[in-house]
């Protein structure tokens, strides 16, 4: 499974479709202070840092990667260097978010996997409640099949923390599940995502609420049983 792609000549280039979709949401939301849970080669964070054009009010991309070997590989082979507005650290994402002050970030983007599954401790009601305390916007990259069970589980958890939850994705593969405490221009998001070279379709809050009906949100107390 391909995990990272970086254009060494153009850090703003994002090869993976789901990263371009995430960037669309972040740009429409004007989210410039972003915690990235899951680093990999830090492609999205590097792209956002490279595109930041407001030196008087610089953006801030903070990447948490739990595996130091991943960051070592990114530095040795994938051109990861010190960049203004970008900080990369070896850290567990949930613990890092828990240490942040309330409303201190614009968004939290979660792109972390164990095999092909988002770590369960990152998608519980308690974890998402803490994300909502820190940022008005959360984006979670989910890899799923046609059953969409993983998407529904993440959406159910986000719905306990955010008043607005919707999704952006294709028929199969990656889906971005989004929680927001503020209204966003979803028409603009949908139009830009549809025009992407790998078009994505927006699933509205109303439609997603119907789809996740009956899906219980995951809680910390459930983790011991998994």
N, CA, C and O of each residue as an XYZ file, in Angstrom:
904
protein
N       0.853     -1.198      0.000
C       0.000      0.000      0.000
C       0.887      1.247      0.000
O       1.774      1.375      0.844
N       0.656      2.155     -0.932
C       1.409      3.402     -0.962
C       1.037      4.249      0.246
O      -0.142      4.452      0.536
N       2.057      4.741      0.946
C       1.803      5.490      2.174
C       2.195      6.955      2.074
O       1.647      7.791      2.793
N       3.137      7.280      1.191
C       3.599      8.666      1.083
C       4.044      8.957     -0.342
O       4.510      8.074     -1.062
N       3.890     10.213     -0.728
C       4.377     10.684     -2.024
C       4.735     12.151     -1.854
O       3.906     12.959     -1.438
N       5.971     12.485     -2.178
C       6.423     13.863     -2.058
C       7.102     14.274     -3.354
O       7.952     13.548     -3.871
N       6.734     15.429     -3.878
C       7.401     16.001     -5.042
C       8.527     16.886     -4.506
O       8.269     17.967     -3.979
N       9.772     16.429     -4.640
C      10.903     17.154     -4.063
C      11.115     18.509     -4.721
O      11.713     19.401     -4.120
N      10.632     18.675     -5.948
C      10.788     19.954     -6.651
C       9.645     20.923     -6.359
O       9.781     22.128     -6.570
N       8.528     20.403     -5.877
C       7.348     21.235     -5.650
C       6.580     20.719     -4.431
O       5.706     19.864     -4.576
N       6.888     21.220     -3.238
C       6.233     20.725     -2.027
C       4.733     20.999     -1.977
O       4.022     20.390     -1.178
N       4.245     21.910     -2.822
C       2.810     22.193     -2.830
C       2.027     21.135     -3.592
O       0.801     21.070     -3.493
N       2.735     20.305     -4.354
C       2.070     19.256     -5.138
C       1.643     18.116     -4.220
O       2.455     17.585     -3.461
N       0.371     17.743     -4.291
C      -0.151     16.614     -3.526
C      -0.650     15.563     -4.500
O      -1.617     15.787     -5.228
N       0.006     14.431     -4.509
C      -0.337     13.368     -5.444
C      -1.566     12.591     -4.998
O      -2.396     12.214     -5.826
N      -1.691     12.350     -3.698
C      -2.803     11.552     -3.199
C      -4.083     12.376     -3.189
O      -4.109     13.506     -2.702
N      -5.146     11.784     -3.738
C      -6.400     12.522     -3.867
C      -6.948     12.983     -2.522
O      -7.407     14.119     -2.403
N      -6.906     12.118     -1.505
C      -7.520     12.488     -0.231
C      -6.817     13.676      0.415
O      -7.448     14.447      1.137
N      -5.512     13.833      0.162
C      -4.805     14.993      0.699
C      -5.254     16.270      0.008
O      -5.372     17.320      0.640
N      -5.501     16.176     -1.287
C      -6.025     17.354     -1.990
C      -7.401     17.711     -1.471
O      -7.720     18.892     -1.338
N      -8.230     16.713     -1.172
C      -9.558     16.976     -0.619
C      -9.444     17.630      0.764
O     -10.179     18.566      1.079
N      -8.524     17.132      1.576
C      -8.328     17.733      2.901
C      -7.866     19.182      2.769
O      -8.303     20.052      3.522
N      -6.985     19.431      1.813
C      -6.510     20.801      1.612
C      -7.654     21.709      1.194
O      -7.717     22.856      1.635
N      -8.549     21.228      0.364
C      -9.707     22.030     -0.035
C     -10.501     22.458      1.194
O     -10.841     23.632      1.340
N     -10.792     21.515      2.069
C     -11.582     21.826      3.276
C     -10.837     22.832      4.147
O     -11.431     23.804      4.615
N      -9.553     22.610      4.368
C      -8.770     23.506      5.216
C      -8.696     24.907      4.621
O      -8.761     25.897      5.348
N      -8.561     24.991      3.301
C      -8.474     26.311      2.671
C      -9.811     27.035      2.712
O      -9.853     28.238      2.972
N     -10.900     26.321      2.461
C     -12.215     26.956      2.526
C     -12.493     27.434      3.953
O     -13.096     28.489      4.151
N     -12.055     26.660      4.937
C     -12.256     27.031      6.344
C     -11.254     28.076      6.820
O     -11.368     28.584      7.935
N     -10.269     28.400      5.977
C      -9.205     29.333      6.334
C      -8.477     28.871      7.587
O      -8.134     29.666      8.462
N      -8.257     27.590      7.646
C      -7.558     26.990      8.785
C      -6.057     27.018      8.509
O      -5.580     26.319      7.615
N      -5.315     27.816      9.265
C      -3.882     27.986      9.035
C      -3.048     27.468     10.196
O      -1.834     27.312     10.067
N      -3.685     27.204     11.319
C      -2.988     26.592     12.461
C      -3.553     25.178     12.608
O      -4.667     24.987     13.095
N      -2.767     24.201     12.181
C      -3.280     22.838     12.059
C      -2.374     21.851     12.773
O      -1.157     21.863     12.587
N      -2.973     20.997     13.591
C      -2.275     19.843     14.148
C      -2.521     18.669     13.211
O      -3.663     18.370     12.862
N      -1.446     18.009     12.809
C      -1.535     16.826     11.960
C      -1.185     15.603     12.804
O      -0.038     15.443     13.221
N      -2.155     14.753     13.053
C      -1.922     13.532     13.816
C      -1.635     12.416     12.814
O      -2.523     11.988     12.076
N      -0.400     11.956     12.797
C       0.069     11.018     11.777
C       0.929     11.786     10.802
O       0.435     12.658     10.087
N       2.207     11.473     10.765
C       3.110     12.275      9.958
C       3.414     11.694      8.599
O       3.199     12.344      7.576
N       3.916     10.467      8.581
C       4.394      9.927      7.315
C       5.491     10.837      6.773
O       6.399     11.217      7.513
N       5.421     11.181      5.524
C       6.395     12.099      4.926
C       6.000     13.561      5.126
O       6.685     14.458      4.635
N       4.903     13.808      5.841
C       4.428     15.163      6.151
C       4.046     15.938      4.892
O       4.208     17.157      4.832
N       3.540     15.226      3.892
C       3.260     15.860      2.603
C       2.235     16.981      2.713
O       2.458     18.071      2.187
N       1.113     16.729      3.389
C       0.076     17.758      3.493
C       0.566     18.943      4.302
O       0.356     20.089      3.904
N       1.205     18.694      5.413
C       1.707     19.788      6.250
C       2.753     20.601      5.497
O       2.774     21.828      5.603
N       3.612     19.941      4.745
C       4.627     20.646      3.978
C       3.994     21.482      2.871
O       4.441     22.596      2.598
N       2.958     20.946      2.236
C       2.272     21.700      1.183
C       1.613     22.953      1.748
O       1.706     24.028      1.156
N       0.954     22.816      2.880
C       0.284     23.958      3.490
C       1.295     25.010      3.940
O       1.062     26.208      3.781
N       2.418     24.559      4.501
C       3.453     25.500      4.924
C       4.045     26.230      3.715
O       4.316     27.428      3.783
N       4.244     25.509      2.615
C       4.826     26.120      1.414
C       3.896     27.147      0.788
O       4.355     28.114      0.181
N       2.587     26.943      0.933
C       1.615     27.820      0.286
C       1.223     29.013      1.145
O       0.524     29.909      0.674
N       1.662     29.036      2.391
C       1.263     30.123      3.286
C       1.897     31.424      2.806
O       3.121     31.543      2.751
N       1.054     32.403      2.457
C       1.549     33.647      1.846
C       1.268     34.874      2.697
O       1.175     35.986      2.177
N       1.133     34.677      3.995
C       0.864     35.825      4.875
C       1.957     35.902      5.933
O       1.733     35.500      7.075
N       3.149     36.417      5.576
C       4.276     36.418      6.509
C       4.008     37.196      7.790
O       4.612     36.907      8.824
N       3.106     38.185      7.738
C       2.801     38.947      8.948
C       2.029     38.100      9.957
O       2.098     38.339     11.163
N       1.304     37.123      9.460
C       0.537     36.219     10.326
C       0.786     34.789      9.861
O      -0.101     34.150      9.294
N       1.991     34.290     10.102
C       2.343     32.978      9.542
C       1.468     31.858     10.076
O       1.053     31.861     11.235
N       1.199     30.896      9.195
C       0.480     29.714      9.622
C       1.377     28.818     10.457
O       2.570     29.076     10.618
N       0.780     27.768     10.979
C       1.538     26.858     11.836
C       1.046     25.443     11.593
O      -0.121     25.128     11.827
N       1.939     24.607     11.128
C       1.638     23.200     10.905
C       2.449     22.385     11.907
O       3.679     22.398     11.870
N       1.774     21.687     12.790
C       2.428     20.893     13.827
C       2.120     19.423     13.573
O       0.963     19.008     13.639
N       3.149     18.639     13.286
C       2.973     17.237     12.930
C       3.379     16.343     14.090
O       4.463     16.497     14.652
N       2.501     15.405     14.448
C       2.791     14.410     15.476
C       2.901     13.044     14.806
O       1.930     12.546     14.236
N       4.053     12.457     14.873
C       4.275     11.116     14.333
C       4.804     10.225     15.451
O       5.816     10.536     16.078
N       4.115      9.122     15.693
C       4.462      8.269     16.830
C       5.678      7.388     16.555
O       6.305      6.902     17.495
N       6.020      7.175     15.293
C       7.096      6.262     14.931
C       8.329      7.053     14.493
O       8.314      7.649     13.416
N       9.392      7.075     15.293
C      10.580      7.854     14.912
C      11.243      7.347     13.640
O      11.887      8.121     12.932
N      11.098      6.058     13.336
C      11.702      5.524     12.119
C      11.057      6.109     10.865
O      11.720      6.285      9.843
N       9.766      6.407     10.948
C       9.073      7.016      9.814
C       9.649      8.397      9.522
O       9.905      8.734      8.366
N       9.850      9.192     10.562
C      10.410     10.528     10.366
C      11.861     10.451      9.906
O      12.299     11.269      9.096
N      12.604      9.482     10.412
C      13.994      9.319      9.975
C      14.040      9.013      8.482
O      14.889      9.546      7.769
N      13.148      8.171      8.009
C      13.090      7.844      6.590
C      12.713      9.076      5.769
O      13.280      9.320      4.704
N      11.741      9.855      6.282
C      11.312     11.063      5.562
C      12.446     12.066      5.449
O      12.589     12.735      4.425
N      13.252     12.173      6.499
C      14.374     13.113      6.460
C      15.487     12.617      5.544
O      16.121     13.412      4.850
N      15.727     11.307      5.538
C      16.841     10.759      4.773
C      16.524     10.638      3.291
O      17.390     10.871      2.448
N      15.287     10.275      2.970
C      14.965      9.944      1.581
C      13.908     10.839      0.935
O      13.826     10.903     -0.291
N      13.103     11.527      1.735
C      11.968     12.255      1.175
C      12.044     13.766      1.406
O      11.029     14.461      1.358
N      13.231     14.254      1.651
C      13.460     15.696      1.633
C      12.846     16.480      2.772
O      12.656     17.689      2.639
N      12.525     15.841      3.891
C      11.953     16.582      5.010
C      13.039     17.433      5.657
O      14.047     16.915      6.138
N      12.820     18.754      5.663
C      13.798     19.690      6.203
C      13.089     20.716      7.088
O      11.863     20.824      7.081
N      13.877     21.456      7.837
C      13.311     22.568      8.610
C      12.683     23.575      7.660
O      13.312     24.001      6.691
N      11.461     23.947      7.935
C      10.707     24.856      7.076
C       9.947     25.844      7.950
O       9.363     25.443      8.957
N       9.940     27.117      7.592
C       9.142     28.076      8.374
C       7.680     27.657      8.438
O       7.085     27.295      7.423
N       7.111     27.706      9.626
C       5.707     27.362      9.792
C       5.439     25.890      9.948
O       4.284     25.489     10.090
N       6.485     25.056      9.927
C       6.318     23.606     10.036
C       7.167     23.080     11.177
O       8.368     23.340     11.254
N       6.518     22.331     12.067
C       7.255     21.662     13.138
C       6.834     20.199     13.164
O       5.646     19.877     13.130
N       7.819     19.330     13.225
C       7.582     17.890     13.230
C       8.147     17.316     14.511
O       9.289     17.602     14.871
N       7.359     16.510     15.203
C       7.804     15.946     16.470
C       7.410     14.487     16.567
O       6.427     14.051     15.968
N       8.192     13.736     17.333
C       7.815     12.375     17.683
C       6.880     12.474     18.881
O       7.303     12.833     19.980
N       5.619     12.159     18.665
C       4.624     12.302     19.724
C       3.384     11.504     19.380
O       3.072     11.308     18.205
N       2.683     11.045     20.391
C       1.395     10.384     20.204
C       0.338     11.473     20.105
O       0.238     12.332     20.981
N      -0.449     11.435     19.038
C      -1.324     12.547     18.703
C      -2.356     12.886     19.754
O      -2.554     14.061     20.064
N      -3.020     11.882     20.311
C      -4.065     12.176     21.293
C      -3.476     12.851     22.526
O      -4.061     13.793     23.059
N      -2.329     12.376     22.976
C      -1.694     12.973     24.147
C      -1.274     14.408     23.865
O      -1.395     15.274     24.730
N      -0.780     14.663     22.653
C      -0.370     16.018     22.303
C      -1.571     16.954     22.284
O      -1.503     18.058     22.825
N      -2.666     16.527     21.669
C      -3.871     17.359     21.627
C      -4.354     17.657     23.042
O      -4.790     18.774     23.319
N      -4.286     16.685     23.933
C      -4.770     16.866     25.300
C      -4.010     17.959     26.043
O      -4.532     18.555     26.985
N      -2.785     18.218     25.620
C      -1.967     19.234     26.300
C      -2.202     20.644     25.763
O      -1.666     21.608     26.308
N      -2.992     20.773     24.705
C      -3.192     22.083     24.080
C      -4.267     22.896     24.798
O      -5.201     22.346     25.383
N      -4.113     24.202     24.740
C      -5.108     25.095     25.342
C      -6.384     25.096     24.510
O      -6.354     24.799     23.316
N      -7.486     25.426     25.133
C      -8.774     25.479     24.450
C      -8.730     26.506     23.322
O      -8.176     27.595     23.478
N      -9.321     26.144     22.182
C      -9.456     27.029     21.019
C      -8.114     27.589     20.551
O      -8.053     28.721     20.073
N      -7.046     26.814     20.682
C      -5.714     27.295     20.315
C      -5.301     26.926     18.891
O      -4.251     27.359     18.415
N      -6.127     26.124     18.208
C      -5.826     25.695     16.850
C      -7.052     25.879     15.965
O      -8.183     25.945     16.447
N      -6.804     25.960     14.657
C      -7.905     26.086     13.704
C      -8.472     24.734     13.296
O      -9.660     24.617     12.996
N      -7.624     23.718     13.284
C      -8.074     22.404     12.828
C      -7.142     21.320     13.346
O      -5.978     21.567     13.662
N      -7.691     20.109     13.421
C      -6.905     18.907     13.690
C      -7.179     17.936     12.551
O      -8.328     17.573     12.297
N      -6.117     17.517     11.864
C      -6.236     16.576     10.753
C      -5.627     15.245     11.176
O      -4.443     15.176     11.508
N      -6.431     14.194     11.164
C      -5.971     12.875     11.591
C      -5.799     11.986     10.370
O      -6.754     11.702      9.647
N      -4.571     11.558     10.157
C      -4.233     10.679      9.029
C      -3.253      9.635      9.558
O      -2.083      9.605      9.178
N      -3.756      8.792     10.435
C      -2.924      7.809     11.129
C      -3.558      6.432     10.992
O      -4.779      6.281     11.044
N      -2.703      5.436     10.818
C      -3.217      4.084     10.607
C      -2.355      3.039     11.303
O      -1.138      3.184     11.418
N      -3.014      1.992     11.760
C      -2.366      0.737     12.104
C      -2.892     -0.253     11.088
O      -4.078     -0.583     11.095
N      -2.008     -0.736     10.198
C      -2.443     -1.451      9.001
C      -3.342     -0.516      8.207
O      -2.873      0.535      7.771
N      -4.606     -0.846      8.000
C      -5.497      0.018      7.228
C      -6.603      0.605      8.091
O      -7.645      1.009      7.575
N      -6.386      0.655      9.409
C      -7.416      1.099     10.331
C      -6.918      2.274     11.164
O      -5.786      2.257     11.647
N      -7.753      3.288     11.335
C      -7.410      4.401     12.214
C      -7.325      3.866     13.644
O      -8.242      3.169     14.079
N      -6.258      4.166     14.390
C      -6.155      3.691     15.771
C      -7.391      4.054     16.581
O      -7.838      5.201     16.582
N      -7.926      3.068     17.261
C      -9.203      3.260     17.956
C      -9.152      4.337     19.037
O     -10.159      4.999     19.286
N      -8.020      4.525     19.672
C      -7.940      5.530     20.724
C      -8.044      6.957     20.167
O      -8.226      7.911     20.923
N      -7.928      7.094     18.842
C      -8.055      8.416     18.227
C      -9.483      8.765     17.831
O      -9.768      9.919     17.510
N     -10.390      7.780     17.848
C     -11.736      8.038     17.308
C     -12.844      7.775     18.325
O     -13.997      7.580     17.942
N     -12.509      7.766     19.613
C     -13.549      7.618     20.622
C     -14.239      8.955     20.869
O     -13.732     10.008     20.482
N     -15.394      8.900     21.515
C     -16.104     10.125     21.879
C     -15.217     11.021     22.722
O     -15.191     12.236     22.525
N     -14.489     10.432     23.660
C     -13.630     11.221     24.531
C     -12.495     11.875     23.759
O     -12.153     13.030     24.011
N     -11.914     11.144     22.824
C     -10.836     11.719     22.010
C     -11.351     12.868     21.153
O     -10.715     13.919     21.071
N     -12.494     12.673     20.518
C     -13.051     13.724     19.664
C     -13.526     14.923     20.484
O     -13.452     16.058     20.014
N     -14.005     14.689     21.682
C     -14.420     15.802     22.534
C     -13.234     16.706     22.863
O     -13.373     17.926     22.946
N     -12.074     16.092     23.050
C     -10.876     16.876     23.320
C     -10.414     17.616     22.066
O      -9.948     18.752     22.155
N     -10.539     16.987     20.913
C     -10.219     17.671     19.657
C     -11.125     18.893     19.493
O     -10.659     19.968     19.116
N     -12.412     18.727     19.775
C     -13.369     19.834     19.637
C     -13.059     20.961     20.624
O     -13.321     22.130     20.338
N     -12.512     20.616     21.765
C     -12.114     21.647     22.737
C     -10.979     22.499     22.185
O     -10.901     23.697     22.457
N     -10.114     21.882     21.419
C      -8.904     22.538     20.929
C      -9.122     23.265     19.610
O      -8.528     24.317     19.374
N      -9.982     22.704     18.737
C     -10.136     23.264     17.385
C     -11.581     23.147     16.915
O     -12.257     22.177     17.257
N     -12.069     24.111     16.141
C     -13.445     24.065     15.643
C     -13.639     23.157     14.435
O     -14.755     23.019     13.936
N     -12.554     22.534     13.960
C     -12.629     21.718     12.754
C     -11.769     20.480     12.931
O     -10.627     20.565     13.382
N     -12.326     19.318     12.570
C     -11.586     18.061     12.607
C     -11.777     17.330     11.291
O     -12.888     17.265     10.763
N     -10.698     16.782     10.764
C     -10.750     15.999      9.524
C     -10.079     14.655      9.787
O      -8.959     14.602     10.295
N     -10.761     13.583      9.443
C     -10.213     12.251      9.657
C     -10.206     11.506      8.337
O     -11.245     11.359      7.694
N      -9.037     11.036      7.936
C      -8.908     10.227      6.736
C      -9.228      8.783      7.088
O      -8.587      8.197      7.960
N     -10.219      8.207      6.410
C     -10.664      6.844      6.677
C     -10.513      6.029      5.402
O     -10.909      6.466      4.321
N      -9.942      4.852      5.537
C      -9.846      3.920      4.420
C     -10.909      2.857      4.615
O     -10.903      2.148      5.621
N     -11.828      2.739      3.654
C     -12.982      1.873      3.860
C     -13.351      1.152      2.574
O     -12.817      1.443      1.504
N     -14.274      0.206      2.697
C     -14.781     -0.512      1.534
C     -16.224     -0.074      1.278
O     -16.679      0.929      1.828
N     -16.921     -0.808      0.466
C     -18.279     -0.405      0.086
C     -19.273     -0.486      1.240
O     -20.355      0.094      1.150
N     -18.940     -1.186      2.318
C     -19.855     -1.236      3.462
C     -19.862      0.068      4.233
O     -20.841      0.393      4.905
N     -18.772      0.817      4.139
C     -18.631      2.122      4.810
C     -18.748      2.030      6.328
O     -19.023      3.032      6.988
N     -18.544      0.853      6.882
C     -18.658      0.699      8.327
C     -17.677      1.549      9.100
O     -18.021      2.103     10.144
N     -16.444      1.661      8.595
C     -15.435      2.475      9.272
C     -15.805      3.956      9.210
O     -15.626      4.687     10.184
N     -16.315      4.388      8.079
C     -16.756      5.786      7.941
C     -17.867      6.082      8.937
O     -17.850      7.123      9.594
N     -18.818      5.190      9.053
C     -19.949      5.418      9.956
C     -19.498      5.441     11.411
O     -20.016      6.224     12.206
N     -18.541      4.593     11.767
C     -18.045      4.570     13.145
C     -17.370      5.891     13.496
O     -17.603      6.447     14.569
N     -16.537      6.389     12.593
C     -15.875      7.669     12.829
C     -16.895      8.807     12.878
O     -16.808      9.683     13.738
N     -17.849      8.793     11.966
C     -18.873      9.845     11.935
C     -19.717      9.835     13.198
O     -20.096     10.896     13.694
N     -20.017      8.662     13.722
C     -20.803      8.573     14.957
C     -20.039      9.205     16.112
O     -20.622      9.932     16.916
N     -18.754      8.936     16.200
C     -17.955      9.543     17.259
C     -17.852     11.050     17.116
O     -17.972     11.780     18.100
N     -17.631     11.523     15.889
C     -17.546     12.966     15.659
C     -18.856     13.665     15.992
O     -18.858     14.794     16.482
N     -19.970     12.992     15.724
C     -21.282     13.601     15.973
C     -21.540     13.857     17.450
O     -22.379     14.685     17.805
N     -20.825     13.150     18.302
C     -20.957     13.399     19.744
C     -20.164     14.629     20.181
O     -20.359     15.133     21.287
N     -19.269     15.113     19.314
C     -18.401     16.225     19.690
C     -18.647     17.488     18.878
O     -18.394     18.593     19.358
N     -19.137     17.335     17.656
C     -19.333     18.479     16.762
C     -20.783     18.533     16.290
O     -21.393     17.490     16.058
N     -21.341     19.733     16.146
C     -22.744     19.844     15.699
C     -22.934     19.581     14.213
O     -24.051     19.306     13.775
N     -21.860     19.660     13.429
C     -21.954     19.453     11.984
C     -20.945     18.399     11.558
O     -19.742     18.563     11.762
N     -21.432     17.323     10.969
C     -20.555     16.241     10.525
C     -20.961     15.838      9.113
O     -22.136     15.582      8.851
N     -19.998     15.780      8.208
C     -20.249     15.423      6.819
C     -19.012     14.719      6.271
O     -18.015     14.570      6.978
N     -19.074     14.294      5.037
C     -17.973     13.502      4.491
C     -17.699     13.859      3.046
O     -18.549     14.399      2.339
N     -16.484     13.540      2.631
C     -16.033     13.836      1.274
C     -15.223     12.642      0.785
O     -14.236     12.258      1.413
N     -15.638     12.057     -0.329
C     -14.893     10.904     -0.805
C     -15.452     10.319     -2.079
O     -16.392     10.845     -2.675
N     -14.844      9.206     -2.484
C     -15.287      8.493     -3.663
C     -16.142      7.306     -3.292
O     -16.626      7.208     -2.164
N     -16.332      6.396     -4.244
C     -17.165      5.225     -3.983
C     -16.494      4.272     -3.000
O     -17.151      3.722     -2.117
N     -15.213      4.082     -3.151
C     -14.437      3.251     -2.233
C     -13.100      3.929     -1.998
O     -12.778      4.935     -2.630
N     -12.332      3.368     -1.087
C     -11.017      3.931     -0.813
C     -11.077      4.946      0.303
O     -11.674      4.693      1.349
N     -10.459      6.098      0.086
C     -10.370      7.106      1.135
C     -11.622      7.964      1.206
O     -12.179      8.375      0.188
N     -12.046      8.222      2.429
C     -13.122      9.175      2.701
C     -12.649     10.104      3.809
O     -12.074      9.653      4.800
N     -12.885     11.383      3.643
C     -12.574     12.362      4.679
C     -13.856     12.645      5.448
O     -14.826     13.147      4.880
N     -13.864     12.329      6.724
C     -15.006     12.630      7.584
C     -14.679     13.910      8.341
O     -13.614     14.022      8.948
N     -15.584     14.864      8.307
C     -15.318     16.204      8.828
C     -16.313     16.559      9.922
O     -17.520     16.370      9.770
N     -15.789     17.074     11.022
C     -16.621     17.632     12.081
C     -16.320     19.108     12.221
O     -15.158     19.514     12.202
N     -17.360     19.915     12.362
C     -17.158     21.361     12.449
C     -18.141     21.984     13.430
O     -19.301     21.580     13.518
N     -17.656     22.969     14.159
C     -18.535     23.728     15.035
C     -18.984     25.027     14.382
O     -19.778     25.772     14.957
N     -18.481     25.297     13.190
C     -18.843     26.505     12.460
C     -19.399     26.128     11.096
O     -19.116     25.049     10.577
N     -20.183     27.016     10.526
C     -20.698     26.788      9.182
C     -19.598     27.053      8.158
O     -18.896     28.062      8.221
N     -19.466     26.130      7.223
C     -18.525     26.303      6.130
C     -19.291     26.413      4.816
O     -20.449     26.004      4.723
N     -18.640     26.961      3.816
C     -19.246     27.065      2.495
C     -19.135     25.699      1.812
O     -18.200     25.450      1.050
N     -20.093     24.825      2.093
C     -20.017     23.469      1.565
C     -20.259     23.421      0.060
O     -19.793     22.499     -0.610
N     -20.970     24.388     -0.469
C     -21.129     24.445     -1.924
C     -19.768     24.644     -2.592
O     -19.477     24.036     -3.622
N     -18.962     25.478     -2.010
C     -17.621     25.718     -2.543
C     -16.750     24.474     -2.385
O     -16.018     24.099     -3.302
N     -16.834     23.838     -1.218
C     -16.077     22.598     -1.001
C     -16.475     21.549     -2.036
O     -15.625     20.919     -2.666
N     -17.795     21.375     -2.197
C     -18.295     20.353     -3.132
C     -17.857     20.638     -4.560
O     -17.475     19.720     -5.286
N     -17.909     21.909     -4.974
C     -17.535     22.273     -6.340
C     -16.054     22.014     -6.588
O     -15.682     21.464     -7.624
N     -15.213     22.407     -5.643
C     -13.778     22.209     -5.821
C     -13.420     20.728     -5.788
O     -12.566     20.277     -6.552
N     -14.069     19.970     -4.906
C     -13.789     18.538     -4.823
C     -14.254     17.811     -6.083
O     -13.599     16.876     -6.544
N     -15.375     18.240     -6.629
C     -15.883     17.626     -7.859
C     -14.987     17.934     -9.049
O     -14.938     17.166    -10.010
N     -14.278     19.057     -8.986
C     -13.404     19.455    -10.089
C     -11.993     18.881     -9.956
O     -11.168     19.063    -10.851
N     -11.711     18.197     -8.859
C     -10.406     17.588     -8.675
C     -10.178     16.515     -9.738
O     -11.135     15.961    -10.278
N      -8.920     16.223    -10.035
C      -8.657     15.206    -11.053
C      -9.095     13.811    -10.600
O      -9.266     12.911    -11.423
N      -9.276     13.637     -9.286
C      -9.956     12.458     -8.742
C     -11.181     12.986     -8.008
O     -11.114     13.241     -6.806
N     -12.294     13.152     -8.704
C     -13.450     13.838     -8.110
C     -13.958     13.150     -6.845
O     -13.968     11.924     -6.733
N     -14.376     13.985     -5.904
C     -14.969     13.497     -4.670
C     -16.379     14.049     -4.535
O     -16.677     15.145     -5.010
N     -17.238     13.280     -3.885
C     -18.620     13.689     -3.673
C     -18.836     14.006     -2.199
O     -18.357     13.289     -1.321
N     -19.558     15.082     -1.941
C     -19.844     15.485     -0.570
C     -21.122     14.810     -0.085
O     -22.168     14.903     -0.728
N     -21.027     14.139      1.044
C     -22.202     13.576      1.706
C     -22.625     14.545      2.787
O     -21.869     14.797      3.726
N     -23.814     15.087      2.669
C     -24.266     16.150      3.563
C     -24.501     15.634      4.977
O     -24.577     14.430      5.220
N     -24.612     16.577      5.892
C     -24.886     16.237      7.280
C     -26.198     15.463      7.408
O     -26.267     14.468      8.130
N     -27.224     15.914      6.714
C     -28.525     15.253      6.811
C     -28.453     13.821      6.305
O     -28.993     12.908      6.930
N     -27.787     13.626      5.175
C     -27.662     12.288      4.618
C     -26.812     11.392      5.501
O     -27.144     10.224      5.707
N     -25.720     11.929      6.023
C     -24.841     11.123      6.872
C     -25.536     10.744      8.171
O     -25.327      9.646      8.686
N     -26.356     11.636      8.703
C     -27.087     11.319      9.930
C     -27.998     10.109      9.734
O     -28.138      9.277     10.630
N     -28.614     10.019      8.562
C     -29.460      8.862      8.261
C     -28.612      7.597      8.157
O     -29.003      6.537      8.646
N     -27.453      7.715      7.519
C     -26.601      6.553      7.296
C     -26.019      5.995      8.591
O     -25.829      4.785      8.716
N     -25.735      6.871      9.552
C     -25.101      6.393     10.786
C     -26.110      6.069     11.878
O     -25.724      5.663     12.975
N     -27.389      6.241     11.595
C     -28.414      5.917     12.595
C     -28.258      4.450     13.005
O     -28.219      3.559     12.156
N     -28.172      4.218     14.287
C     -28.002      2.859     14.784
C     -26.549      2.448     14.951
O     -26.273      1.364     15.464
N     -25.605      3.300     14.524
C     -24.183      3.002     14.730
C     -23.730      3.618     16.046
O     -23.681      4.843     16.162
N     -23.398      2.803     17.035
C     -22.975      3.371     18.324
C     -21.586      3.971     18.229
O     -20.694      3.408     17.595
N     -21.415      5.108     18.859
C     -20.098      5.736     18.898
C     -19.178      4.932     19.813
O     -19.618      4.369     20.816
N     -17.914      4.887     19.457
C     -16.920      4.180     20.253
C     -16.520      5.050     21.438
O     -16.334      6.259     21.297
N     -16.390      4.426     22.606
C     -15.972      5.131     23.817
C     -14.716      4.488     24.380
O     -14.393      3.340     24.075
N     -14.008      5.262     25.220
C     -12.792      4.732     25.795
C     -13.017      3.416     26.531
O     -12.182      2.513     26.478
N     -14.138      3.318     27.207
C     -14.423      2.108     27.979
C     -14.583      0.887     27.086
O     -14.466     -0.247     27.549
N     -14.854      1.124     25.796
C     -15.005      0.003     24.865
C     -13.666     -0.568     24.406
O     -13.608     -1.695     23.914
N     -12.584      0.208     24.564
C     -11.311     -0.195     23.993
C     -10.775     -1.466     24.620
O     -10.123     -2.263     23.945
N     -11.039     -1.666     25.893
C     -10.539     -2.860     26.568
C     -11.184     -4.112     26.014
O     -10.660     -5.212     26.191
N     -12.328     -3.955     25.338
C     -13.041     -5.107     24.822
C     -12.649     -5.452     23.388
O     -13.051     -6.491     22.864
N     -11.855     -4.570     22.747
C     -11.494     -4.781     21.347
C     -10.238     -5.664     21.252
O      -9.772     -5.958     20.151
